[in-house]
Amino acid sequence: MSINIAENSYLRPVTETDAKQLFEWTNEAETRKNSFSSEPVLWENHVQWLKKKVADKNCLFYIMMSGESPVGTVRLDMDDESRIGTISYSIDKQFRGMGLGGMILALVEEKAKEAGVQSLTGEVKLENKASGKCFLKNGYQLVEENPTELMYRKCLSKVPEHGKLDGDVFRKEN
């Protein structure tokens, strides 16, 4: 019996019991290559980092599931004041190339809206063409480019009638 990944996918919150799975994904060769810090992560450092992230009220951290199988992870680090969230995601190597990058972005966008996030940002290494395409396909705009990375942004909130956007932050007008 084959599972339709698209129909059976959802996000569930990360817990400290996910440490081993996240550690394996974090240290997978392609993930390290596409990370801004390409050095392998040590177990002790990973466990400490994970505890902080799970406890952080400004971090939404999920495992993408297809039925009972974990297929990827997505984290949204939010700036409490501006309500801008920065996305970090990874898809398990056996599920790459199946369109799950776009799906994980769409799923986390719903969670971000529920949390009151106004816009999302994705920072991608220049060589990571797949992630760049994924952000563009999901309606993100390329807002910054430098020799090593690209930055994509998507506004999630509609501008209310009596206000304006200052960058991506809503400012109420008197």
ABEGO torsion letter per residue (X at the ends): XBBBAAAABBBBBBBAAAAAAAAAAAABAAAAAABABABBBBAAAAAAAAAAAAABAABBBBBBBBEABBAEBBBBBBBAAAGBBBBBBBBBAAABGAGAAAAAAAAAAAAAAAAGBABBBBBBBAABAAAAAAAAAAGBBBABBBAABBBBBBBABBBBABBBBBEABBBBBX
